[in-house]
Amino acid sequence: MKKTTLILVSFLTIFLGHTQNTAIEKTIDGKQTYSSNKSEEDITFTTQSVSSLGAPYVIVDMNGDFLDDLVTVNTNSIRINYQKEDQTFDTVTITTPIADNDPTWSIAAGDLDGNGYMDLLYGGGSGATFMLANVNETSNESNNYASEYSEISPSIYIFSQRTNFVDINNDGNLDAFVCHDIDANVYFINDGNGGLITHQVNDGSSLDLGILGRNYATIWIDYDNDQDIDVFISKCGGSTEATKNRLYRNNGDGTYTDVSVASGLDSVIQTWSSAWGDFDNDGFMDVMVGASWGENEFMRNNGDGTFTNITAGSGFDTFDITSHEYIAKDFNNDGYIDVLASGYIMKNNGDMTFTQIANDVGQGAVGDVDNDGFLDVFTDGVVKVNDGTVGNWLKVNAVGVESNIDGIGARVEITSALGTQIRDIRSGIGFQYMSSLTAHFGIGDDTAIESVTIYWPSGNIDIINDPAINSTLNITEESVPLSINEDLLNNVSLYPNPVTNELQINTNLDLENSIIAIFDIQGKKVYNSYFIDNKINVSNLETGIYFLRIIQNDKKLNLKFIKK
């Protein structure tokens, strides 16, 4: 089970010669092989049948063994094709309580209670339903398979669209968010004791996340690199103010600011989802806002909180196959993120232009269902198995301790000769389906990775040096704690202390690009930001003892202060 994992590196096992029907196989001229006569410019897939209950499709690790499984559901059952180490499947169908709401619009996965088994969130036309994985005396402990599910359907009406799991209030417990088509979005705060507290946006006591209705997809990303999670909302349905797309910046203190206009992302694009990724590997998340009809919009992150429209000449200006599903992934392991757009691969040419691959892959969930380091697609009741063999790779699984167990909301960063690549771990991308929570990186011809860094939602940071390539790295939070920065220790102080309103950081050091965080006495992060100046407004903090932490490169400093 993943809760007991520290740092494990599991190398790719090439399994040849098996004959089971449930295996994922790659064949050329009828012979099973892992060599290929395909050029590295090709991205092709082989169709493999699989046992399925139909859409929506899920690829996610359901039982904590770090292998992506295939999941489909209906009103009263869940079918899981558990991936085994030899790349065959165990197919298990579990009868569940009848769901009040079928996932007719979307599905998301996350471990709400931290028991090591994935829970599911169904988004239906009248509301949301949680299916919670349980373990009892009839569970198959040898394989870590959940034996039964319990059902929770909050009574609030929601015309559900995209569903997500995310730690909204950063208390270490996974929460849930549901887009509402005709009213304010709804979210559920996990109280840590098995309870879900229902909130509706703009009810006077909850998140201020904008104009009501026409919310089709939320995606939670760190667009400004300040190590807390922001949110972009895809809008659709007309040309009114309610249908302008929205970007909300996390202020690091539990509140959000609407930066849609300032960022340049407030366009009226008839969109059901957006594909976020660092398409030029400059360290900032860009976005392709995919059209459900009309024109796409491809926006480059300028690194200063604004975006520039570079659609013209990008390939997305002539891509006219509109639909509702857009997902950013590296399908050919060349180190540049491609886009699965309306069922077609738009291959990243490495210069912010994209080329449409001829074959129709289909719309679905994305993950690695044969553990070979190349990403596959689960769609239309079959698996489209990636034929790729050219391009090295690394996969990273994040196991939270202070953060949620799935590491949802964490930023993973790797550095190799190719440069630096970033991935945010997100539950619920695209519009309808649920893709893998494993961070996947292609590194092309690079034969080594210098380091892997994980920025956790809790504020912790882990750095792993020289991991093996073509492997899976499973990292438990704070496996390798950061060391104390002696220079900071001797040259930084806080005043006044105790403080009422404004805390001053007294130093002659250059703290540019450092991360400043404040934690309460229980260790909960209550403030997070880049170092901007030497002043921090702490007037909204409650009376008590706090710790201010400065992260600079791979070193840290903790300083205590008292809020009056």
Residue pairs with C-beta under 8 A, 6 or more apart in sequence:
1 63
1 64
1 116
1 144
2 61
2 64
2 65
2 66
2 116
2 397
2 399
2 405
2 474
3 64
3 114
3 116
3 399
3 405
5 66
5 399
5 474
5 476
6 476
6 479
7 464
7 473
7 474
7 475
7 476
7 479
7 480
8 66
8 473
8 474
9 467
9 468
9 471
9 472
9 473
9 474
10 66
10 471
10 472
10 474
11 468
11 470
11 471
12 371
12 372
12 373
12 470
12 471
12 472
13 85
13 86
13 371
14 34
15 86
15 87
16 32
16 33
16 34
17 32
18 86
18 87
18 88
20 88
22 50
22 51
22 81
22 88
22 89
22 91
23 86
23 87
23 88
23 89
24 48
24 87
24 88
24 369
24 370
24 376
24 383
24 385
25 32
25 48
26 32
26 33
26 34
26 36
26 46
26 370
26 385
26 387
27 33
27 46
28 35
28 36
28 37
34 372
34 389
35 389
36 387
36 388
36 389
36 390
38 44
38 387
38 388
38 389
38 390
39 390
40 332
40 334
40 390
40 391
42 332
42 387
43 331
43 332
43 338
43 345
43 347
43 357
43 386
43 388
44 359
44 386
44 387
44 388
45 359
45 361
45 376
45 377
45 384
45 385
45 386
45 387
46 384
46 385
46 387
47 382
47 383
47 384
47 385
48 382
48 383
48 384
48 385
49 382
49 383
50 70
50 81
50 89
50 378
50 381
50 382
50 383
51 79
51 81
51 89
51 91
52 70
52 72
52 79
52 381
52 382
53 72
53 73
53 74
53 77
53 79
54 72
54 74
54 381
55 72
55 380
55 432
55 433
56 72
56 73
56 103
56 106
56 107
56 365
56 432
56 433
56 434
57 70
57 71
57 72
57 364
57 365
57 378
57 379
57 433
57 434
58 70
58 71
58 72
58 73
58 107
58 109
58 120
58 365
58 378
58 433
58 434
59 68
59 69
59 70
59 71
59 365
59 366
59 367
59 369
59 376
59 378
59 434
59 435
59 436
60 68
60 69
60 71
60 109
60 118
60 365
60 367
60 434
60 435
60 436
60 437
61 67
61 68
61 69
61 118
61 397
61 436
61 437
61 438
62 69
62 71
62 80
62 82
62 109
62 117
62 118
62 133
62 146
63 69
63 82
63 116
63 117
63 118
63 143
63 144
63 145
63 146
64 116
64 117
64 144
65 144
66 397
66 438
66 472
66 474
67 82
67 83
67 84
67 85
67 371
68 83
68 367
68 368
68 369
68 371
68 436
68 438
69 80
69 81
69 82
69 83
70 80
70 81
70 83
70 89
70 369
70 378
70 383
71 78
71 79
71 80
71 81
71 109
71 120
71 434
72 78
72 79
73 79
73 96
73 103
73 107
73 120
73 122
73 131
74 102
75 98
75 99
75 102
76 95
76 96
76 97
76 98
76 99
77 93
77 94
77 95
77 96
78 93
78 94
78 96
78 120
78 131
78 149
79 91
79 92
79 93
79 94
80 91
80 92
80 93
80 94
80 145
81 89
81 90
81 91
82 89
82 90
82 91
82 92
82 143
82 145
83 89
83 369
83 370
83 371
84 90
85 371
87 370
87 371
87 372
90 143
90 145
92 145
94 146
94 147
94 148
94 149
96 131
96 148
96 149
96 151
97 149
97 150
97 151
98 151
99 122
99 124
99 129
99 131
99 151
99 153
100 124
100 126
100 127
100 129
100 151
100 153
101 122
101 123
101 124
101 125
101 126
101 127
101 128
101 129
101 153
101 160
102 122
102 124
102 129
103 120
103 122
103 123
103 124
103 129
104 123
104 124
104 125
105 123
105 124
105 125
105 160
105 161
105 162
105 432
106 123
106 160
106 161
106 162
106 163
106 428
106 431
106 432
106 433
107 120
107 121
107 122
107 123
107 163
107 432
107 433
107 434
108 120
108 121
108 123
108 163
108 164
108 165
108 176
108 427
108 428
108 434
109 118
109 119
109 120
109 121
109 165
109 427
109 434
109 437
110 118
110 119
110 121
110 165
110 174
110 176
110 404
110 406
110 408
110 427
111 117
111 118
111 119
111 174
111 404
111 405
111 406
112 119
112 130
112 132
112 165
112 173
112 174
112 176
112 190
113 119
113 132
113 194
114 174
114 404
114 405
115 133
115 134
115 135
116 144
116 405
117 133
117 134
117 135
117 144
117 146
118 133
119 130
119 131
119 132
119 133
120 130
120 131
120 149
121 128
121 129
121 130
121 131
121 163
121 165
121 176
121 178
122 128
122 129
122 130
122 131
122 163
123 158
123 160
123 161
123 162
123 163
123 178
123 179
124 160
125 159
125 160
126 157
126 158
126 159
127 153
127 154
127 155
127 156
127 157
127 158
127 160
128 153
128 154
128 158
128 160
128 163
128 176
128 178
128 186
128 188
129 151
129 152
129 153
130 151
130 152
130 153
130 176
130 196
131 149
131 150
131 151
132 149
132 150
132 151
132 152
133 146
133 149
134 146
134 147
134 148
134 149
134 150
135 146
135 147
136 147
136 148
138 147
138 148
139 145
139 146
139 147
140 147
152 196
154 188
154 196
154 198
156 186
156 198
156 200
157 183
158 178
158 180
158 183
158 186
159 180
159 181
159 182
159 183
160 178
160 179
160 180
160 181
161 178
161 179
161 180
161 181
161 215
161 216
161 217
161 272
161 431
162 178
162 179
162 216
162 217
162 218
162 219
162 234
162 273
162 428
162 431
162 432
163 176
163 177
163 178
163 179
163 428
164 176
164 177
164 178
164 218
164 219
164 220
164 426
164 427
164 428
165 174
165 175
165 176
165 177
165 406
165 408
165 427
165 428
166 174
166 175
166 176
166 177
166 220
166 229
166 408
166 409
166 426
166 427
167 173
167 174
167 175
167 229
167 403
167 404
167 408
167 409
167 457
168 175
168 177
168 187
168 189
168 207
169 175
169 189
169 254
170 228
170 254
170 457
170 458
170 524
170 525
171 192
171 524
172 192
172 400
172 402
172 403
172 404
172 457
172 458
172 524
173 190
173 191
173 192
173 404
174 190
174 404
174 405
174 406
174 408
175 187
175 188
175 189
175 190
176 187
176 188
176 190
176 196
177 185
177 186
177 187
177 188
177 218
177 220
178 185
178 186
178 187
178 188
179 185
179 215
179 216
179 217
179 218
179 233
180 186
180 213
180 215
181 213
181 214
181 215
181 216
181 237
182 213
182 214
183 200
183 212
183 213
184 200
184 201
184 202
184 203
184 212
184 213
185 200
185 201
185 209
185 215
185 218
185 233
186 198
186 199
186 200
186 201
187 198
187 199
187 201
187 206
187 207
188 196
188 197
188 198
188 199
189 196
189 197
189 199
190 196
191 197
199 205
199 206
199 207
200 206
201 207
201 208
201 209
201 210
202 208
202 209
202 210
202 212
207 255
207 256
208 255
208 256
208 258
209 231
209 233
209 246
209 248
209 256
210 233
210 246
210 248
210 258
211 241
211 242
211 244
211 246
212 242
213 237
213 242
214 235
214 236
214 237
214 238
214 242
214 243
215 233
215 234
215 235
216 233
216 234
216 235
216 236
216 271
216 272
216 273
216 324
216 431
217 233
217 234
217 271
217 272
217 273
217 274
217 430
217 431
218 231
218 232
218 233
218 234
218 428
219 231
219 232
219 234
219 273
219 274
219 276
219 426
219 428
219 429
220 229
220 230
220 231
220 409
220 424
220 426
221 229
221 230
221 231
221 232
221 276
221 285
221 424
221 426
222 228
222 229
222 230
222 285
222 411
222 424
223 230
223 232
223 247
223 249
223 263
223 276
223 284
223 285
223 301
224 230
224 249
224 305
224 530
225 283
225 284
225 530
226 250
226 252
226 515
226 528
226 529
226 530
227 411
227 455
227 459
227 515
227 517
227 528
228 250
228 252
228 457
228 528
229 250
229 409
229 424
229 457
230 247
230 248
230 249
230 250
230 256
231 247
231 248
231 250
231 256
232 245
232 246
232 247
232 248
232 265
232 274
232 276
232 287
233 245
233 246
233 247
233 248
234 245
234 269
234 271
234 272
234 273
234 274
234 289
235 242
235 243
235 244
235 245
235 246
235 268
235 269
235 271
236 243
236 270
236 271
236 272
236 292
237 243
237 270
239 268
243 268
243 270
244 260
244 266
244 267
244 268
245 260
245 265
245 266
245 267
245 268
245 269
245 271
245 274
245 289
246 258
246 260
246 265
246 266
247 258
247 259
247 260
247 263
247 265
247 266
248 256
248 257
248 258
248 259
248 260
249 256
249 257
249 259
249 305
250 256
250 528
251 257
252 517
252 525
252 527
252 528
252 529
253 526
253 527
253 528
253 540
254 526
259 305
260 266
262 305
262 306
263 305
263 306
263 307
264 299
264 306
264 307
264 308
264 309
265 287
265 289
265 299
265 307
267 289
267 297
269 289
269 291
269 294
269 295
269 296
269 297
270 291
270 292
270 293
270 294
271 289
271 290
271 291
271 292
272 290
272 292
272 323
272 324
272 325
272 431
273 290
273 324
273 325
273 326
273 327
273 429
273 430
273 431
274 287
274 288
274 289
274 290
274 326
275 287
275 288
275 290
275 326
275 327
275 328
275 339
275 340
275 341
275 429
275 430
276 285
276 286
276 287
276 328
276 424
276 429
277 285
277 286
277 328
277 329
277 337
277 339
278 284
278 285
278 286
278 301
278 337
278 421
278 422
279 286
279 288
279 300
279 328
279 336
279 337
279 348
279 352
280 286
280 300
280 351
280 352
281 335
281 336
281 418
281 419
281 420
281 421
282 301
282 303
283 303
283 420
283 422
284 301
284 302
284 303
285 301
285 422
285 424
286 298
286 299
286 300
286 301
286 307
287 298
287 299
287 301
287 307
288 296
288 297
288 298
288 299
288 316
288 326
288 328
288 339
288 341
289 296
289 297
289 298
289 299
290 296
290 322
290 323
290 324
290 325
290 326
290 341
290 342
291 297
291 322
292 322
292 323
292 324
293 322
294 322
295 311
295 317
296 311
296 316
296 317
296 319
296 322
296 341
297 309
297 311
297 316
298 309
298 310
298 311
298 314
298 316
298 317
298 352
299 307
299 308
299 309
299 310
299 311
300 307
300 308
300 310
300 352
301 307
302 308
310 352
311 317
313 353
314 352
314 353
314 354
315 346
315 353
315 354
315 355
315 356
316 341
316 346
316 354
319 341
319 344
319 346
319 354
319 356
321 341
321 342
321 343
321 344
322 342
323 342
323 343
323 363
324 342
324 363
324 431
324 432
325 340
325 341
325 342
325 343
325 363
325 364
325 430
325 431
325 432
325 433
326 339
326 340
326 341
326 342
326 430
326 431
327 339
327 340
327 366
327 429
327 430
327 435
328 337
328 338
328 339
328 340
328 429
329 337
329 338
329 339
329 340
329 366
329 375
329 435
329 440
330 336
330 337
330 338
330 348
330 375
330 440
330 441
330 442
331 338
331 340
331 345
331 347
331 374
331 375
331 386
331 388
332 338
332 347
332 388
332 390
332 391
332 442
333 373
333 374
333 388
333 390
333 391
333 392
333 393
333 442
333 443
333 444
334 348
334 350
334 391
334 442
334 444
335 391
335 416
335 418
335 419
335 421
335 441
335 442
335 443
335 444
335 446
336 348
336 349
336 350
336 442
337 348
338 345
338 346
338 347
338 348
338 354
339 345
339 346
339 348
339 354
340 346
340 361
340 363
340 366
340 377
340 430
342 363
343 360
343 361
343 362
343 363
343 379
344 356
344 357
344 359
344 360
344 361
345 356
345 357
345 359
345 361
346 354
346 355
346 356
346 357
347 354
347 355
347 356
347 357
348 354
349 355
361 377
361 379
361 384
362 377
362 379
362 380
362 384
363 379
363 430
363 432
363 433
364 377
364 378
364 379
364 380
364 384
364 433
365 377
365 378
365 379
365 433
365 434
365 435
365 436
366 375
366 376
366 377
366 378
366 435
366 436
367 375
367 376
367 378
367 435
367 436
367 438
368 374
368 375
368 376
368 395
368 436
368 438
368 440
369 376
369 378
369 383
369 385
370 376
370 385
371 472
372 386
373 392
373 393
373 395
373 440
373 470
374 386
374 387
374 388
374 389
374 391
374 393
375 386
375 440
376 383
376 384
376 385
376 386
377 383
377 384
377 386
378 384
378 433
391 442
391 443
391 444
391 445
392 442
392 443
392 444
392 445
392 446
392 447
392 469
392 470
393 440
393 441
393 442
393 443
393 469
393 470
394 414
394 440
394 441
394 443
394 449
394 452
394 467
394 469
394 470
394 471
394 472
394 473
395 438
395 439
395 440
395 441
395 471
395 472
395 473
396 412
396 414
396 423
396 438
396 439
396 441
396 452
396 454
396 472
396 473
396 474
396 475
397 407
397 437
397 438
397 439
397 472
397 473
397 474
397 475
398 406
398 407
398 410
398 412
398 425
398 439
398 454
398 456
398 475
398 477
399 405
399 407
399 474
399 475
399 476
399 477
400 406
400 407
400 410
400 456
400 457
400 458
400 477
401 476
401 477
401 478
402 456
402 458
402 460
402 477
402 478
402 523
403 409
403 410
403 456
403 457
403 458
403 460
403 477
404 457
406 425
406 427
406 437
407 425
407 437
407 454
407 456
407 457
407 477
408 425
408 426
408 427
408 437
408 457
409 424
409 425
409 426
409 457
410 424
410 425
410 454
410 455
410 456
410 457
411 422
411 423
411 424
411 425
411 454
411 455
412 422
412 423
412 424
412 425
412 439
412 452
412 453
412 454
413 420
413 421
413 422
413 423
413 452
413 453
413 454
413 455
414 420
414 421
414 441
414 443
414 449
414 451
414 452
414 453
415 449
415 450
415 451
416 443
416 446
416 448
416 449
416 450
417 446
417 448
418 443
418 444
418 446
421 441
421 443
423 439
423 440
423 441
425 437
425 439
426 437
427 434
427 437
428 434
429 435
438 472
443 449
443 469
446 469
447 469
448 466
448 469
449 466
449 467
449 469
450 465
450 466
451 463
451 464
451 465
451 466
452 463
452 464
452 467
452 473
452 475
453 461
453 462
453 463
453 464
454 461
454 462
454 475
454 477
455 461
456 462
456 477
456 478
457 525
458 477
458 523
458 525
459 517
459 519
459 525
459 528
459 549
460 477
460 478
461 482
461 551
461 554
461 556
462 475
462 477
462 478
462 479
462 480
463 480
463 482
463 554
464 473
464 475
464 479
464 480
467 473
482 551
482 554
482 555
482 556
483 554
483 555
483 556
484 555
484 556
484 557
485 550
485 552
485 555
485 556
485 557
487 509
488 507
488 509
488 550
488 552
488 555
488 557
489 557
491 507
491 508
491 509
492 505
492 506
492 507
492 509
492 550
492 557
492 559
493 505
493 506
493 507
493 559
494 503
494 504
494 505
494 506
494 548
494 559
494 561
495 503
495 504
495 506
496 503
496 504
497 503
497 561
497 562
498 561
498 562
498 563
498 564
499 538
499 561
499 562
499 563
499 564
500 539
500 563
500 564
501 537
501 538
501 539
502 535
502 536
502 537
502 538
502 539
503 535
503 536
503 537
503 538
503 548
503 561
504 534
504 535
505 511
505 516
505 534
505 535
505 536
505 548
506 534
507 534
511 531
511 550
511 552
512 531
513 530
513 531
513 552
514 530
514 531
514 550
514 551
514 552
515 528
515 529
515 530
515 531
515 550
515 551
516 527
516 528
516 529
516 530
516 531
516 536
516 548
516 549
516 550
517 525
517 527
517 528
517 529
517 548
517 549
517 551
518 525
518 526
518 527
518 528
518 536
518 538
518 541
518 546
518 547
518 548
518 549
519 525
519 526
519 546
519 547
519 549
520 526
520 544
520 545
520 546
521 544
521 545
521 546
526 541
526 546
527 536
527 538
527 541
529 536
531 550
536 548
538 546
538 563
541 563
542 563
543 563
543 564
544 562
544 563
545 560
545 561
545 562
545 563
546 560
546 561
546 562
546 563
547 558
547 559
547 560
547 561
548 558
548 559
548 560
548 561
549 556
549 557
549 558
549 559
550 556
550 557
550 559
